[in-house]
Amino acid sequence: MRTSLGKHNNFLLWHAKAISAGIAIGRAKAMANAAPVGPSVQELRSAGYSFSAIANELKACRIPTARGGKWCAAQVQRILRWTT
């Protein structure tokens, strides 16, 4: 006798794979977007700049974010995480 639990487990497995694939794609895009500014951000951070100061420096240099928004400290932290 077949139960609906088998179908449910198949769906959960498919869903987990889909989420993993989506995360991997998102991570790859993030790393590609971070690559051009990564060395500059790392250099400023090693010079003792805070995350906010680096964000202000990127704004002053008119370096756009990946989506064209404004830089903030959290974005700078992510750039460092993805490029180191």
Kinemage of the C-alpha trace (Angstrom):
@kinemage 1
@onewidth
@group {chain A} dominant
@subgroup {mainchain}
@vectorlist {calphas} color= white
{ca met a 1} P 0.000 0.000 0.000
{ca arg a 2} L 1.360 3.418 -0.926
{ca thr a 3} L 1.005 6.375 1.389
{ca ser a 4} L 1.169 10.088 0.697
{ca leu a 5} L 4.225 10.335 2.941
{ca gly a 6} L 6.451 9.159 0.085
{ca lys a 7} L 5.279 12.007 -2.115
{ca his a 8} L 5.785 14.432 0.734
{ca asn a 9} L 9.357 13.255 1.285
{ca asn a 10} L 10.091 13.598 -2.437
{ca phe a 11} L 8.794 17.153 -2.365
{ca leu a 12} L 10.929 18.011 0.673
{ca leu a 13} L 14.013 16.582 -1.021
{ca trp a 14} L 13.288 18.538 -4.201
{ca his a 15} L 12.647 21.704 -2.186
{ca ala a 16} L 15.925 21.353 -0.262
{ca lys a 17} L 17.853 20.892 -3.519
{ca ala a 18} L 16.157 23.924 -5.063
{ca ile a 19} L 16.995 26.096 -2.078
{ca ser a 20} L 20.627 24.913 -2.108
{ca ala a 21} L 20.912 25.701 -5.809
{ca gly a 22} L 19.396 29.145 -5.261
{ca ile a 23} L 21.800 29.887 -2.430
{ca ala a 24} L 24.757 28.779 -4.549
{ca ile a 25} L 23.667 31.001 -7.437
{ca gly a 26} L 23.134 33.954 -5.110
{ca arg a 27} L 26.532 33.448 -3.493
{ca ala a 28} L 28.226 33.290 -6.907
{ca lys a 29} L 26.547 36.537 -7.983
{ca ala a 30} L 27.514 38.229 -4.718
{ca met a 31} L 31.131 37.193 -5.080
{ca ala a 32} L 31.216 38.389 -8.697
{ca asn a 33} L 29.771 41.764 -7.671
{ca ala a 34} L 32.227 42.073 -4.778
{ca ala a 35} L 35.314 41.270 -6.825
{ca pro a 36} L 35.891 44.735 -8.391
{ca val a 37} L 35.790 46.647 -5.089
{ca gly a 38} L 37.215 43.912 -2.872
{ca pro a 39} L 40.890 44.931 -3.058
{ca ser a 40} L 40.082 48.590 -2.338
{ca val a 41} L 37.905 47.675 0.625
{ca gln a 42} L 40.560 45.311 1.987
{ca glu a 43} L 43.232 47.982 1.634
{ca leu a 44} L 41.135 50.576 3.487
{ca arg a 45} L 40.260 48.089 6.222
{ca ser a 46} L 43.900 47.131 6.749
{ca ala a 47} L 44.688 50.864 6.990
{ca gly a 48} L 42.389 51.012 10.005
{ca tyr a 49} L 39.193 52.388 8.478
{ca ser a 50} L 35.894 51.377 10.082
{ca phe a 51} L 33.138 49.780 8.009
{ca ser a 52} L 31.196 53.049 8.024
{ca ala a 53} L 34.251 55.041 6.984
{ca ile a 54} L 34.864 52.653 4.092
{ca ala a 55} L 31.219 52.995 3.023
{ca asn a 56} L 31.586 56.784 3.105
{ca glu a 57} L 34.789 56.537 1.077
{ca leu a 58} L 33.057 54.396 -1.567
{ca lys a 59} L 30.214 56.940 -1.711
{ca ala a 60} L 32.694 59.820 -2.060
{ca cys a 61} L 34.428 58.025 -4.935
{ca arg a 62} L 31.021 57.456 -6.555
{ca ile a 63} L 31.542 53.713 -6.763
{ca pro a 64} L 28.106 52.166 -7.293
{ca thr a 65} L 26.762 49.192 -5.381
{ca ala a 66} L 25.702 46.117 -7.328
{ca arg a 67} L 22.114 47.379 -7.438
{ca gly a 68} L 22.946 51.065 -7.699
{ca gly a 69} L 22.027 51.909 -4.107
{ca lys a 70} L 23.971 53.602 -1.338
{ca trp a 71} L 26.829 51.964 0.529
{ca cys a 72} L 26.416 51.071 4.192
{ca ala a 73} L 28.599 49.381 6.816
{ca ala a 74} L 26.833 46.014 6.445
{ca gln a 75} L 27.583 45.922 2.724
{ca val a 76} L 31.249 46.610 3.410
{ca gln a 77} L 31.315 43.724 5.904
{ca arg a 78} L 29.814 41.410 3.288
{ca ile a 79} L 32.335 42.531 0.670
{ca leu a 80} L 35.143 41.645 3.063
{ca arg a 81} L 33.551 38.285 3.874
{ca trp a 82} L 33.189 37.377 0.195
{ca thr a 83} L 36.604 38.529 -0.960
{ca thr a 84} L 38.856 37.203 1.800
